[in-house]
Amino acid sequence: MTTDLYLIRHGESVANVEPIVAGSHADVGLTERGHRQAALLGQRLTEHPIPADALYVSTLPRARQTAAYVSRALGLEPVVEDALRELDPGEADGLTLDEWARRWPRPRDDSLSGNPFMDFAPGGESWASFLARSGAALQAVVDRHPDQTVAVVTHGGVIESSVALGFGLGATFHRVGFALLNTGVTHWRYRPDDDRQPWVLVSLNDAHHLADEVADGASHQAVPTPVEE
């Protein structure tokens, strides 16, 4: 049995541009440029559709607005899954990064990966708990769809967690950063009957539909904060 899993990052969000920490309260969705990116993604998927049997989306507005374009292109109604959202920032929701750093200072050599069990802010998630939650969500999706193809509109952190889990890197993974473009597509193939290599990374961060778009400011920062997601 094989499941093809396509992870799609949302378009450029207002939180990306501000920038602010945008959880469920501060996320106001896509910028005008983000809508253009999502429209280009939709055009790509109309002309060269993913043969998807199901479409899932995070609860956050920036993902749901992006998923609207994907839904029209693929002719699928998105299933909304809260577990596919970005890292929960807790009380930092709506703050700038500078405000977050002043309220909850960390040692200079610390990061979410350097201390993966430290919550981002009170009431929020740590990198380790986020990794466990998002990884379980992706596993649940592929388990529901054996021998099918699934598209998921989600966030940079969730895509990074798929890489961390797929390559067995665990909670200390974030020593490596990724320049994940808005609306970039990452393709995994899950083969549960293969004990040696159940997960195969087919493509990472495919955003050729943005060839005419300027990529400045669209990449994902090395530290998995909800600002860029």
Residue frames as a rotation matrix with the C-alpha (Angstrom) as fourth column:
MET 1
0.575 0.818 0.000 0.00
0.818 -0.575 0.000 0.00
0.000 0.000 -1.000 0.00
THR 2
-0.622 -0.777 0.097 1.26
0.782 -0.623 0.025 3.46
0.041 0.091 0.995 -0.91
THR 3
0.602 0.743 -0.291 -0.05
0.744 -0.655 -0.134 6.92
-0.290 -0.136 -0.947 -0.04
ASP 4
-0.365 -0.654 0.663 1.14
0.783 -0.601 -0.161 10.04
0.504 0.460 0.731 -1.84
LEU 5
0.427 0.426 -0.798 1.10
0.839 -0.515 0.173 13.06
-0.337 -0.743 -0.578 0.48
TYR 6
-0.163 -0.404 0.900 1.41
0.692 -0.697 -0.187 16.59
0.703 0.592 0.393 -0.92
LEU 7
0.142 0.120 -0.982 2.14
0.889 -0.453 0.073 19.26
-0.436 -0.884 -0.172 1.70
ILE 8
0.033 -0.008 0.999 1.41
0.722 -0.692 -0.029 22.80
0.691 0.722 -0.017 0.50
ARG 9
-0.631 -0.266 -0.729 2.54
0.714 -0.567 -0.411 25.87
-0.304 -0.779 0.548 2.41
HIS 10
0.465 0.860 -0.210 0.07
0.746 -0.508 -0.430 28.77
-0.477 0.043 -0.878 2.57
GLY 11
0.340 -0.275 0.899 0.56
0.657 -0.615 -0.436 31.99
0.673 0.739 -0.028 0.62
GLU 12
-0.735 -0.655 0.172 2.28
0.382 -0.611 -0.694 35.06
0.560 -0.444 0.699 2.04
SER 13
0.223 0.839 -0.496 0.38
0.914 -0.002 0.406 36.18
0.340 -0.544 -0.767 5.12
VAL 14
0.676 0.081 0.733 -0.06
-0.091 -0.977 0.191 39.54
0.732 -0.196 -0.653 6.81
ALA 15
0.938 -0.325 0.120 1.85
-0.079 0.139 0.987 38.05
-0.337 -0.936 0.105 9.75
ASN 16
0.380 -0.831 0.405 4.80
0.913 0.407 -0.022 37.30
-0.146 0.378 0.914 7.45
VAL 17
0.101 -0.294 0.951 4.99
0.610 -0.737 -0.293 40.95
0.786 0.609 0.105 6.43
GLU 18
0.903 0.386 0.186 4.31
0.123 -0.650 0.750 42.68
0.411 -0.654 -0.635 9.76
PRO 19
-0.310 0.225 -0.924 5.99
-0.074 0.963 0.259 40.51
0.948 0.149 -0.282 11.15
ILE 20
-0.089 0.315 0.945 4.08
-0.986 -0.163 -0.038 39.26
0.142 -0.935 0.325 14.17
VAL 21
-0.984 -0.100 0.151 3.58
-0.138 0.952 -0.273 36.00
-0.116 -0.290 -0.950 16.00
ALA 22
-0.337 0.906 -0.256 0.29
-0.923 -0.265 0.277 34.85
0.184 0.330 0.926 14.53
GLY 23
-0.956 0.189 0.225 -1.60
0.100 0.929 -0.356 32.07
-0.277 -0.318 -0.907 16.24
SER 24
-0.446 0.857 0.258 -5.34
0.887 0.384 0.257 31.56
0.121 0.344 -0.931 16.13
HIS 25
0.338 0.616 -0.711 -6.10
0.723 -0.654 -0.223 35.08
-0.603 -0.439 -0.666 17.41
ALA 26
0.033 -0.429 -0.903 -3.69
-0.157 -0.894 0.419 37.30
-0.987 0.128 -0.097 15.45
ASP 27
-0.785 -0.336 0.521 -3.85
0.404 0.359 0.841 35.57
-0.470 0.871 -0.146 12.07
VAL 28
0.034 0.800 -0.600 -5.85
-0.276 -0.569 -0.775 37.75
-0.961 0.192 0.201 9.66
GLY 29
0.722 0.352 0.595 -5.01
0.338 0.571 -0.748 35.78
-0.603 0.742 0.293 6.54
LEU 30
0.067 -0.722 0.689 -3.16
0.970 0.208 0.124 36.46
-0.233 0.660 0.714 3.30
THR 31
-0.343 -0.246 -0.907 -1.70
-0.042 -0.960 0.276 39.64
-0.938 0.133 0.319 1.85
GLU 32
0.628 0.496 -0.600 -2.61
-0.579 -0.217 -0.786 40.74
-0.520 0.840 0.151 -1.68
ARG 33
-0.171 -0.779 -0.603 0.60
-0.965 0.255 -0.056 39.09
0.198 0.572 -0.796 -2.81
GLY 34
-0.762 -0.078 0.643 -0.34
-0.367 0.871 -0.328 35.94
-0.534 -0.486 -0.692 -0.91
HIS 35
0.306 0.930 0.204 -3.63
-0.154 0.260 -0.953 35.78
-0.939 0.261 0.223 -2.83
ARG 36
0.493 -0.210 -0.845 -1.71
-0.869 -0.163 -0.467 36.17
-0.040 0.964 -0.263 -6.10
GLN 37
-0.627 -0.779 0.017 0.59
-0.779 0.627 -0.022 33.32
0.007 -0.027 -1.000 -5.10
ALA 38
-0.488 0.524 0.698 -2.39
-0.111 0.756 -0.646 31.14
-0.866 -0.393 -0.310 -4.21
ALA 39
0.594 0.704 -0.389 -4.06
-0.448 -0.112 -0.887 32.00
-0.668 0.701 0.249 -7.51
LEU 40
0.061 -0.671 -0.739 -0.90
-0.977 0.109 -0.180 30.95
0.202 0.733 -0.649 -9.39
LEU 41
-0.827 -0.281 0.487 -0.88
-0.437 0.866 -0.242 27.72
-0.354 -0.413 -0.839 -7.41
GLY 42
0.029 0.938 0.345 -4.53
-0.145 0.346 -0.927 27.18
-0.989 -0.023 0.146 -8.31
GLN 43
0.569 0.118 -0.814 -3.76
-0.792 -0.185 -0.581 27.77
-0.219 0.976 -0.012 -11.99
ARG 44
-0.501 -0.830 -0.246 -0.91
-0.854 0.520 -0.015 25.25
0.140 0.203 -0.969 -11.80
LEU 45
-0.773 0.209 0.600 -3.16
-0.169 0.843 -0.511 22.65
-0.612 -0.496 -0.616 -10.17
THR 46
0.383 0.906 -0.181 -5.89
-0.390 -0.018 -0.920 23.27
-0.837 0.423 0.347 -12.75
GLU 47
0.459 -0.282 -0.842 -3.51
-0.880 -0.018 -0.474 22.73
0.119 0.959 -0.256 -15.65
HIS 48
-0.282 -0.608 -0.743 -1.51
-0.310 0.790 -0.529 19.93
0.908 0.081 -0.411 -13.99
PRO 49
0.469 0.627 0.622 -3.69
-0.744 -0.099 0.661 18.60
0.475 -0.773 0.420 -11.19
ILE 50
-0.778 -0.498 0.383 -2.52
-0.628 0.619 -0.471 16.49
-0.002 -0.607 -0.795 -8.30
PRO 51
-0.324 0.700 -0.637 -4.63
-0.203 0.606 0.769 13.31
0.924 0.379 -0.054 -8.55
ALA 52
-0.910 -0.131 0.394 -5.87
-0.391 -0.051 -0.919 13.90
0.140 -0.990 -0.005 -5.01
ASP 53
-0.393 0.781 -0.485 -8.59
0.505 0.624 0.596 11.83
0.769 -0.011 -0.640 -3.39
ALA 54
0.572 0.533 -0.623 -8.82
0.812 -0.263 0.521 14.13
0.114 -0.804 -0.584 -0.35
LEU 55
-0.143 -0.546 0.825 -7.85
0.241 -0.828 -0.506 17.65
0.960 0.127 0.250 0.68
TYR 56
0.390 0.179 -0.903 -7.03
0.916 0.022 0.400 18.71
0.092 -0.984 -0.155 4.25
VAL 57
0.032 -0.360 0.932 -6.35
0.196 -0.912 -0.359 22.15
0.980 0.194 0.042 5.67
SER 58
-0.768 -0.362 -0.529 -5.20
0.609 -0.157 -0.777 23.75
0.198 -0.919 0.341 8.91
THR 59
0.230 0.901 -0.368 -7.71
0.967 -0.253 -0.014 25.78
-0.105 -0.353 -0.930 10.91
LEU 60
-0.257 -0.393 -0.883 -5.69
0.448 -0.858 0.251 29.02
-0.856 -0.331 0.396 10.62
PRO 61
0.623 0.678 -0.390 -7.03
0.015 -0.508 -0.861 31.67
-0.782 0.530 -0.327 8.19
ARG 62
0.017 -0.677 -0.736 -3.85
-0.854 -0.392 0.341 31.94
-0.519 0.623 -0.585 6.10
ALA 63
-0.890 -0.297 0.347 -4.07
-0.132 0.894 0.428 28.23
-0.437 0.335 -0.835 5.31
ARG 64
-0.156 0.920 0.359 -7.83
0.566 0.381 -0.731 28.18
-0.809 0.089 -0.580 4.77
GLN 65
0.509 0.297 -0.808 -7.69
-0.386 -0.760 -0.523 31.12
-0.769 0.578 -0.272 2.35
THR 66
-0.478 -0.744 -0.467 -4.96
-0.813 0.174 0.555 29.33
-0.332 0.645 -0.688 0.38
ALA 67
-0.794 0.186 0.579 -6.94
0.168 0.982 -0.085 26.10
-0.584 0.030 -0.811 0.44
ALA 68
0.256 0.933 -0.251 -9.88
-0.055 -0.246 -0.968 27.85
-0.965 0.262 -0.012 -1.23
TYR 69
0.186 -0.284 -0.941 -7.80
-0.948 -0.302 -0.097 28.15
-0.257 0.910 -0.325 -4.43
VAL 70
-0.844 -0.536 0.007 -6.62
-0.525 0.831 0.184 24.55
-0.104 0.151 -0.983 -4.15
SER 71
-0.444 0.769 0.460 -10.17
0.111 0.556 -0.824 23.35
-0.889 -0.315 -0.332 -3.52
ARG 72
0.487 0.643 -0.591 -11.48
-0.480 -0.368 -0.796 25.01
-0.729 0.672 0.129 -6.69
ALA 73
-0.118 -0.634 -0.765 -8.62
-0.993 0.067 0.097 23.63
-0.010 0.771 -0.637 -8.77
LEU 74
-0.935 -0.353 -0.035 -8.94
-0.351 0.935 -0.054 20.05
0.052 -0.038 -0.998 -7.51
GLY 75
-0.174 0.958 -0.229 -12.72
-0.536 0.103 0.838 19.96
0.826 0.268 0.496 -7.10
LEU 76
-0.241 0.013 -0.970 -12.43
0.631 0.762 -0.146 18.79
0.738 -0.647 -0.192 -3.50
GLU 77
0.686 0.476 0.551 -14.03
-0.175 -0.626 0.760 20.11
0.706 -0.618 -0.346 -0.32
PRO 78
-0.358 -0.931 0.071 -11.29
-0.308 0.046 -0.950 20.66
0.882 -0.362 -0.303 2.28
VAL 79
0.573 0.382 -0.725 -11.42
0.534 0.498 0.684 18.79
0.622 -0.779 0.081 5.57
VAL 80
0.323 -0.423 0.847 -10.41
-0.527 -0.824 -0.210 21.19
0.787 -0.378 -0.488 8.36
GLU 81
0.534 -0.264 -0.803 -7.98
0.622 0.766 0.162 19.68
0.573 -0.585 0.574 10.89
ASP 82
0.938 -0.147 0.314 -6.87
-0.304 -0.785 0.540 21.69
0.167 -0.602 -0.781 13.93
ALA 83
0.671 -0.706 0.227 -3.86
0.216 0.478 0.851 19.39
-0.710 -0.522 0.473 14.47
LEU 84
0.271 -0.560 0.783 -2.37
0.961 0.120 -0.248 20.62
0.045 0.820 0.571 11.16
ARG 85
0.960 0.105 0.260 -1.99
0.102 -0.994 0.023 24.21
0.261 0.004 -0.965 12.41
GLU 86
0.127 -0.958 0.257 1.32
-0.077 -0.268 -0.960 25.93
0.989 0.102 -0.108 13.13
LEU 87
-0.548 -0.447 -0.707 3.10
0.669 0.274 -0.691 25.84
0.503 -0.851 0.149 16.49
ASP 88
0.574 0.819 -0.015 0.80
0.612 -0.417 0.671 27.31
0.543 -0.395 -0.741 19.17
PRO 89
-0.327 -0.807 0.491 2.45
0.264 -0.577 -0.773 30.51
0.907 -0.123 0.402 20.50
GLY 90
-0.127 0.326 -0.937 0.27
0.985 0.154 -0.080 30.76
0.118 -0.933 -0.341 23.61
GLU 91
0.504 0.359 -0.786 0.40
0.620 -0.784 0.039 34.21
-0.602 -0.506 -0.617 25.24
ALA 92
-0.539 -0.765 -0.352 2.77
0.219 -0.531 0.818 35.46
-0.813 0.364 0.454 22.52
ASP 93
-0.190 0.546 0.816 -0.06
0.975 0.201 0.093 35.43
-0.113 0.814 -0.570 19.96
GLY 94
0.772 0.537 0.340 -0.16
0.606 -0.783 -0.138 38.88
0.193 0.312 -0.930 18.36
LEU 95
0.644 -0.613 -0.458 3.21
0.013 -0.590 0.807 40.12
-0.765 -0.526 -0.372 19.64
THR 96
0.693 -0.598 -0.402 6.19
-0.597 -0.163 -0.786 41.12
0.404 0.785 -0.470 17.54
LEU 97
0.508 -0.590 -0.628 9.29
0.473 0.800 -0.369 38.98
0.720 -0.110 0.685 17.88
ASP 98
-0.515 -0.716 0.472 11.00
0.009 -0.555 -0.832 41.78
0.857 -0.424 0.292 19.84
GLU 99
0.027 0.614 0.789 8.07
-0.897 -0.334 0.291 41.95
0.442 -0.716 0.541 22.27
TRP 100
0.870 0.273 -0.412 8.13
-0.144 0.937 0.318 38.18
0.473 -0.218 0.854 22.67
ALA 101
0.109 -0.931 -0.348 11.88
0.512 0.353 -0.783 38.19
0.852 -0.093 0.515 23.36
ARG 102
-0.537 -0.294 0.791 11.55
-0.397 -0.739 -0.544 40.95
0.744 -0.606 0.280 25.96
ARG 103
0.326 0.774 0.543 8.71
-0.877 0.032 0.480 39.27
0.354 -0.632 0.689 27.84
TRP 104
0.928 -0.018 0.373 10.21
-0.143 0.906 0.398 35.79
-0.345 -0.422 0.838 27.89
PRO 105
0.369 -0.860 -0.351 13.99
-0.926 -0.306 -0.223 36.18
0.085 0.408 -0.909 27.45
ARG 106
0.986 -0.164 -0.001 16.06
0.164 0.986 -0.012 33.13
0.003 0.011 1.000 26.61
PRO 107
0.270 -0.959 -0.089 19.81
0.174 -0.042 0.984 32.55
-0.947 -0.281 0.155 26.95
ARG 108
0.151 -0.253 -0.956 21.75
-0.790 -0.612 0.037 33.91
-0.595 0.749 -0.292 23.98
ASP 109
-0.778 -0.530 -0.338 22.71
-0.627 0.610 0.485 30.42
-0.051 0.589 -0.807 22.84
ASP 110
-0.562 0.645 0.517 19.19
0.162 0.699 -0.696 29.05
-0.811 -0.308 -0.498 23.25
SER 111
-0.694 0.505 -0.513 16.56
-0.695 -0.284 0.661 28.41
0.188 0.815 0.548 20.59
LEU 112
0.389 0.893 0.225 13.46
-0.915 0.404 -0.023 26.29
-0.112 -0.197 0.974 20.27
SER 113
0.699 -0.190 -0.690 15.70
-0.173 0.891 -0.420 23.49
0.694 0.413 0.589 19.07
GLY 114
-0.401 -0.910 0.110 18.48
-0.303 0.018 -0.953 24.10
0.865 -0.415 -0.282 21.60
ASN 115
-0.911 0.259 0.322 15.91
-0.259 0.248 -0.933 23.65
-0.322 -0.933 -0.159 24.36
PRO 116
-0.792 0.565 -0.230 13.16
-0.147 0.188 0.971 21.75
0.592 0.803 -0.066 22.53
PHE 117
-0.309 0.705 -0.638 11.05
0.839 0.518 0.165 21.22
0.447 -0.484 -0.752 25.66
MET 118
-0.754 0.049 -0.655 10.74
0.359 -0.804 -0.474 24.93
-0.550 -0.592 0.589 26.54
ASP 119
0.249 0.927 0.282 7.34
0.864 -0.081 -0.497 26.37
-0.437 0.367 -0.821 25.62
PHE 120
-0.244 -0.270 0.931 7.38
0.775 -0.631 0.021 29.20
0.582 0.727 0.363 23.09
ALA 121
-0.648 0.148 0.747 5.44
-0.481 -0.840 -0.250 31.24
0.591 -0.521 0.616 25.66
PRO 122
-0.836 0.395 0.382 3.12
-0.220 0.397 -0.891 30.43
-0.503 -0.829 -0.245 28.57
GLY 123
0.153 0.977 0.149 0.16
-0.322 0.191 -0.927 28.42
-0.934 0.094 0.344 27.31
GLY 124
0.474 -0.033 -0.880 1.94
-0.880 -0.049 -0.473 27.56
-0.027 0.998 -0.053 24.08
GLU 125
0.992 -0.122 0.028 3.80
0.124 0.982 -0.141 24.62
-0.010 0.143 0.990 22.64
SER 126
0.141 -0.990 -0.022 7.44
-0.397 -0.077 0.915 23.67
-0.907 -0.121 -0.404 22.69
TRP 127
-0.168 -0.278 -0.946 9.20
-0.984 0.109 0.143 22.50
0.063 0.954 -0.292 19.54
ALA 128
-0.968 -0.249 0.037 9.12
-0.251 0.962 -0.106 18.94
-0.009 -0.112 -0.994 20.93
SER 129
-0.429 0.878 0.211 5.39
0.183 0.314 -0.932 18.98
-0.885 -0.361 -0.295 21.66
PHE 130
0.246 0.462 -0.852 4.68
-0.730 -0.490 -0.477 20.60
-0.638 0.739 0.217 18.29
LEU 131
-0.559 -0.547 -0.623 6.75
-0.819 0.479 0.315 17.94
0.126 0.687 -0.716 16.54
ALA 132
-0.930 0.241 0.278 4.79
0.113 0.907 -0.407 15.19
-0.350 -0.347 -0.870 18.29
ARG 133
-0.088 0.982 -0.167 1.41
0.017 -0.167 -0.986 16.78
-0.996 -0.089 -0.002 17.53
SER 134
0.240 0.175 -0.955 2.05
-0.863 -0.412 -0.293 17.66
-0.445 0.894 0.052 13.88
GLY 135
-0.744 -0.569 -0.351 3.77
-0.664 0.689 0.290 14.34
0.076 0.449 -0.890 13.20
ALA 136
-0.745 0.546 0.385 0.83
0.230 0.751 -0.619 12.42
-0.627 -0.373 -0.684 14.65
ALA 137
0.176 0.846 -0.503 -1.56
-0.316 -0.435 -0.843 14.49
-0.932 0.307 0.191 12.53
LEU 138
-0.068 -0.274 -0.959 0.30
-0.995 -0.054 0.086 13.70
-0.076 0.960 -0.268 9.30
GLN 139
-0.958 -0.284 0.037 0.51
-0.284 0.959 0.010 10.02
-0.039 -0.001 -0.999 10.20
ALA 140
-0.396 0.891 0.222 -3.22
0.133 0.294 -0.946 9.96
-0.909 -0.345 -0.235 10.88
VAL 141
0.238 0.465 -0.853 -3.90
-0.745 -0.477 -0.467 11.48
-0.624 0.746 0.233 7.47
VAL 142
-0.406 -0.433 -0.805 -1.90
-0.877 0.433 0.209 8.87
0.258 0.791 -0.555 5.55
ASP 143
-0.953 0.080 0.293 -3.32
-0.060 0.896 -0.440 6.06
-0.297 -0.437 -0.849 7.67
ARG 144
-0.081 0.994 -0.070 -6.84
-0.165 -0.082 -0.983 7.14
-0.983 -0.068 0.171 6.63
HIS 145
0.662 0.335 -0.671 -5.95
-0.626 -0.245 -0.740 7.03
-0.412 0.910 0.048 2.94
PRO 146
-0.195 -0.730 0.655 -4.09
-0.056 0.675 0.736 3.83
-0.979 0.107 -0.172 1.99
ASP 147
-0.484 -0.113 0.868 -3.43
0.777 0.401 0.485 3.57
-0.403 0.909 -0.106 -1.76
GLN 148
0.664 0.694 0.278 -4.69
0.748 -0.609 -0.263 7.14
-0.013 0.383 -0.924 -2.26
THR 149
-0.465 -0.745 0.478 -3.30
0.717 -0.634 -0.290 10.63
0.519 0.208 0.829 -2.84
VAL 150
0.513 0.607 -0.607 -3.84
0.855 -0.423 0.299 13.40
-0.076 -0.672 -0.736 -0.31
ALA 151
-0.217 -0.512 0.831 -3.15
0.420 -0.817 -0.394 17.15
0.881 0.264 0.393 -0.45
VAL 152
0.346 0.240 -0.907 -2.67
0.936 -0.159 0.314 19.12
-0.069 -0.958 -0.279 2.78
VAL 153
0.204 -0.242 0.949 -2.57
0.230 -0.930 -0.287 22.93
0.951 0.277 -0.134 2.95
THR 154
0.698 -0.059 -0.714 -0.57
0.712 0.164 0.683 23.75
0.077 -0.985 0.156 6.04
HIS 155
0.946 -0.322 0.032 2.43
-0.315 -0.893 0.321 25.69
-0.075 -0.314 -0.946 7.41
GLY 156
0.323 -0.915 -0.241 6.19
-0.598 -0.001 -0.802 25.82
0.733 0.403 -0.547 7.13
GLY 157
-0.298 -0.447 0.844 6.68
-0.951 0.218 -0.220 24.36
-0.086 -0.868 -0.490 10.59
VAL 158
0.525 0.565 0.636 4.51
-0.474 0.815 -0.333 21.34
-0.707 -0.126 0.696 9.77
ILE 159
0.908 -0.265 -0.326 6.48
-0.220 0.362 -0.906 20.73
0.358 0.894 0.270 6.58
GLU 160
-0.056 -0.974 0.218 9.74
-0.782 -0.093 -0.616 21.01
0.620 -0.205 -0.757 8.52
SER 161
-0.058 0.074 0.996 8.44
-0.854 0.512 -0.088 18.57
-0.517 -0.856 0.033 11.11
SER 162
0.923 0.381 0.050 7.70
-0.289 0.773 -0.565 16.09
-0.254 0.508 0.823 8.31
VAL 163
0.471 -0.838 -0.277 11.37
-0.367 0.100 -0.925 16.30
0.802 0.537 -0.260 7.31
ALA 164
-0.263 -0.566 0.781 12.52
-0.942 -0.025 -0.336 15.92
0.210 -0.824 -0.526 10.92
LEU 165
0.227 0.447 0.865 10.36
-0.657 0.726 -0.202 12.85
-0.718 -0.523 0.458 11.44
GLY 166
0.951 0.177 -0.253 10.89
-0.308 0.542 -0.782 11.37
-0.001 0.822 0.570 7.99
PHE 167
0.318 -0.920 -0.230 14.67
-0.252 0.152 -0.956 11.45
0.914 0.362 -0.183 8.43
GLY 168
0.586 -0.010 -0.810 14.58
0.635 0.627 0.451 10.46
0.503 -0.779 0.374 12.10
LEU 169
-0.315 -0.789 0.528 16.17
0.298 -0.610 -0.734 13.73
0.901 -0.074 0.428 13.26
GLY 170
-0.015 0.371 -0.928 13.92
0.966 0.244 0.082 14.27
0.257 -0.896 -0.362 16.27
ALA 171
0.782 0.522 -0.341 13.62
0.616 -0.731 0.293 17.32
-0.096 -0.440 -0.893 18.50
THR 172
0.172 -0.791 -0.587 17.16
0.224 -0.549 0.806 18.60
-0.959 -0.270 0.083 17.93
PHE 173
0.194 -0.017 0.981 16.61
0.938 0.297 -0.180 18.78
-0.288 0.955 0.074 14.17
HIS 174
0.882 0.434 0.183 16.41
0.471 -0.801 -0.371 22.54
-0.015 0.413 -0.911 13.91
ARG 175
0.070 -0.923 -0.378 20.12
0.227 -0.354 0.907 23.12
-0.971 -0.149 0.185 13.50
VAL 176
-0.818 -0.257 0.514 19.27
0.531 0.003 0.847 23.20
-0.219 0.966 0.134 9.79
GLY 177
-0.289 0.729 -0.621 17.04
-0.212 -0.681 -0.701 25.87
-0.934 -0.071 0.351 8.26
PHE 178
-0.383 0.268 0.884 14.80
0.855 0.464 0.230 25.68
-0.349 0.844 -0.407 5.20
ALA 179
-0.831 0.174 -0.529 13.86
-0.313 -0.932 0.185 28.43
-0.461 0.319 0.828 2.75
LEU 180
-0.548 0.709 0.444 10.32
0.750 0.652 -0.115 27.17
-0.371 0.270 -0.889 2.29
LEU 181
-0.983 0.159 0.093 8.51
-0.080 -0.823 0.562 29.36
0.166 0.545 0.822 -0.22
ASN 182
-0.397 0.917 0.029 4.91
-0.451 -0.167 -0.877 30.39
-0.799 -0.362 0.480 0.20
THR 183
0.598 0.763 -0.245 2.67
-0.690 0.336 -0.641 27.97
-0.407 0.552 0.728 -1.76
GLY 184
-0.410 -0.780 -0.472 5.63
-0.886 0.464 0.002 25.63
0.218 0.419 -0.882 -2.28
VAL 185
0.712 0.690 -0.133 4.67
-0.671 0.723 0.163 21.95
0.208 -0.026 0.978 -2.64
THR 186
-0.484 -0.821 0.302 6.46
-0.872 0.483 -0.084 19.09
-0.076 -0.304 -0.950 -0.88
HIS 187
0.459 0.648 -0.609 5.70
-0.751 0.649 0.125 15.55
0.476 0.400 0.784 -1.98
TRP 188
-0.491 -0.512 0.704 6.11
-0.795 0.595 -0.122 12.51
-0.356 -0.620 -0.699 0.29
ARG 189
0.101 0.502 -0.859 5.38
-0.603 0.717 0.348 8.89
0.791 0.483 0.375 -0.59
TYR 190
-0.187 -0.071 0.980 4.42
-0.949 0.271 -0.162 6.66
-0.254 -0.960 -0.119 2.34
ARG 191
0.065 0.102 -0.993 4.96
-0.527 0.848 0.052 2.91
0.847 0.520 0.109 2.01
PRO 192
0.334 0.122 0.934 4.00
-0.942 0.047 0.331 1.27
-0.004 -0.991 0.131 5.31
ASP 193
0.990 0.066 0.123 4.95
-0.066 0.998 -0.003 -2.21
-0.123 -0.005 0.992 4.08
ASP 194
0.423 -0.905 0.033 8.58
0.193 0.054 -0.980 -1.16
0.885 0.421 0.198 3.52
ASP 195
0.837 -0.094 -0.539 10.35
0.547 0.092 0.832 -1.71
-0.029 -0.991 0.129 6.85
ARG 196
-0.124 -0.991 -0.041 13.58
0.972 -0.129 0.197 -0.14
-0.200 -0.015 0.980 5.60
GLN 197
-0.976 -0.202 -0.087 12.32
0.172 -0.947 0.270 3.06
-0.137 0.249 0.959 3.93
PRO 198
-0.213 0.976 0.049 8.62
0.903 0.216 -0.371 3.65
-0.373 -0.035 -0.927 4.65
TRP 199
0.670 0.418 -0.614 8.90
0.225 -0.902 -0.368 7.37
-0.708 0.108 -0.698 3.82
VAL 200
-0.210 -0.695 0.688 10.31
0.955 0.005 0.296 8.64
-0.209 0.719 0.662 0.50
LEU 201
0.107 0.168 -0.980 10.82
0.085 -0.984 -0.159 12.36
-0.991 -0.066 -0.120 -0.14
VAL 202
0.291 0.109 0.951 9.89
0.905 0.290 -0.310 12.83
-0.309 0.951 -0.014 -3.81
SER 203
-0.147 -0.340 0.929 10.23
0.590 -0.784 -0.194 16.62
0.794 0.520 0.316 -3.99
LEU 204
-0.069 0.026 -0.997 10.76
0.935 -0.347 -0.074 19.50
-0.348 -0.937 0.000 -1.57
ASN 205
-0.077 0.012 -0.997 9.56
0.219 -0.975 -0.028 23.11
-0.973 -0.221 0.072 -1.88
ASP 206
-0.615 -0.070 0.785 8.45
0.780 0.092 0.619 22.94
-0.116 0.993 -0.002 -5.52
ALA 207
0.150 0.638 -0.756 7.27
0.381 -0.742 -0.551 26.46
-0.912 -0.205 -0.355 -6.36
HIS 208
-0.735 -0.514 0.442 7.85
0.578 -0.134 0.805 26.68
-0.354 0.847 0.396 -10.11
HIS 209
0.160 0.872 0.463 4.44
0.952 -0.260 0.161 28.34
0.261 0.416 -0.871 -10.49
LEU 210
0.787 0.065 -0.614 6.02
0.360 -0.857 0.370 31.40
-0.502 -0.512 -0.697 -8.80
ALA 211
0.048 -0.867 0.496 8.70
0.986 0.122 0.117 31.79
-0.162 0.483 0.861 -11.48
ASP 212
-0.128 -0.042 0.991 7.63
0.552 -0.833 0.036 35.37
0.824 0.552 0.130 -12.15
GLU 213
0.890 0.452 0.067 7.18
0.169 -0.463 0.870 36.27
0.424 -0.763 -0.489 -8.48
VAL 214
-0.057 -0.889 0.454 9.88
-0.502 -0.367 -0.783 37.96
0.863 -0.272 -0.426 -6.42
ALA 215
0.281 0.160 -0.946 10.80
0.450 0.849 0.277 35.57
0.848 -0.504 0.166 -3.60
ASP 216
-0.688 -0.618 0.381 12.13
-0.027 -0.504 -0.864 38.20
0.726 -0.604 0.330 -1.17
GLY 217
-0.627 0.392 0.673 10.61
-0.778 -0.362 -0.514 37.77
0.042 -0.845 0.532 2.30
ALA 218
0.369 0.862 -0.348 8.83
-0.835 0.472 0.284 34.56
0.409 0.186 0.894 1.40
SER 219
-0.214 -0.532 -0.819 11.23
-0.130 0.847 -0.516 32.12
0.968 -0.003 -0.250 3.02
HIS 220
0.827 0.507 -0.242 10.85
0.082 0.318 0.945 30.32
0.556 -0.801 0.221 6.30
GLN 221
0.280 -0.753 0.595 13.21
-0.861 -0.471 -0.192 31.31
0.425 -0.458 -0.780 9.10
ALA 222
-0.437 -0.595 -0.675 15.46
-0.264 0.802 -0.536 28.74
0.860 -0.056 -0.507 10.76
VAL 223
-0.982 0.153 0.114 13.73
-0.082 0.201 -0.976 29.00
-0.172 -0.968 -0.185 14.15
PRO 224
-0.651 0.757 0.055 10.21
0.537 0.408 0.738 27.53
0.537 0.510 -0.672 13.91
THR 225
-0.807 0.440 -0.393 8.21
0.083 -0.575 -0.814 30.48
-0.584 -0.690 0.427 15.19
PRO 226
0.001 0.892 0.452 4.64
0.851 0.237 -0.469 31.10
-0.525 0.385 -0.759 14.06
VAL 227
-0.001 -0.036 -0.999 5.73
-0.175 -0.984 0.036 34.47
-0.985 0.175 -0.005 12.60
GLU 228
-0.646 -0.393 -0.654 6.70
-0.675 -0.105 0.730 33.01
-0.355 0.914 -0.197 9.25
GLU 229
-0.921 0.222 0.320 4.16
0.283 0.945 0.161 30.24
-0.267 0.239 -0.934 9.09
